[in-house]
Amino acid sequence: QVLIVESGGGLVQAGGSLRLSCAVFGSIFSSHNDMGWFRQAPGKQRELIARISSSESTEYAGSVKGRLLISRDNAKNTIYLHMISLKPEDTAVYYCNADPWPYTINGREYWGQGTQVTVSS
């Protein structure tokens, strides 16, 4: 079984900061896998906002660039998302995943439950 567990979300005022964590279990996490963070706001499609490669190169969506930092700790099978200067439009459920976006085994897609981030005005 592959298990993805996101944590660290919560309620924060605009301009505040949060650090999200994603612990993964099973075959999903390795130094050869690209990992990333998605988010889904109510009524919107889930979107990839940050990703990190096995060589630790990173990419960010334009809407969050400059306010997020993705990192990985292979020894702990964990990736992180440091968020600063949060805005109300950042309110969403945040999910962790891996290539091929989502991670899939024998036709089964794996997603965690996500962690809720709510940013108040």
SULKA-V808637 format. One record per backbone hydrogen bond with DSSP energy under -1.0 kcal/mol. NH is the residue of the N-H (numbers start at 1). CO is the residue of the C=O. E is the energy in kcal/mol with one decimal. If there is no record, write none. Layout:
nh=<NH:NH>
co=<CO:CO>
e=<E:E>
//
This chain:
nh=<3:5:7:12:14:15:16:18:20:21:22:23:24:25:33:35:36:37:38:39:40:44:47:49:50:51:52:53:56:59:61:64:65:67:69:71:73:78:79:80:81:82:83:84:86:90:91:92:93:94:95:97:99:101:105:108:110:115:117:118:120>
co=<25:23:21:118:120:86:13:83:81:7:79:5:77:3:30:52:97:50:95:47:93:41:39:37:37:59:35:57:53:51:49:61:61:64:82:80:78:73:22:71:20:69:18:67:16:87:88:117:40:115:38:36:34:98:108:105:103:94:92:10:12>
e=<-2.0:-2.6:-2.4:-2.6:-1.9:-3.2:-2.3:-1.9:-2.6:-2.6:-2.1:-2.5:-2.3:-2.6:-1.5:-2.7:-2.5:-2.6:-3.4:-2.0:-2.1:-2.3:-2.6:-2.7:-1.5:-2.0:-3.2:-2.4:-1.7:-1.7:-2.3:-1.6:-1.5:-2.4:-1.9:-1.6:-3.1:-1.9:-1.9:-2.5:-2.1:-2.8:-3.1:-2.4:-2.2:-2.4:-1.8:-1.8:-2.2:-2.7:-2.2:-2.2:-1.7:-2.4:-2.1:-2.1:-2.4:-2.0:-2.7:-2.7:-2.3>
//
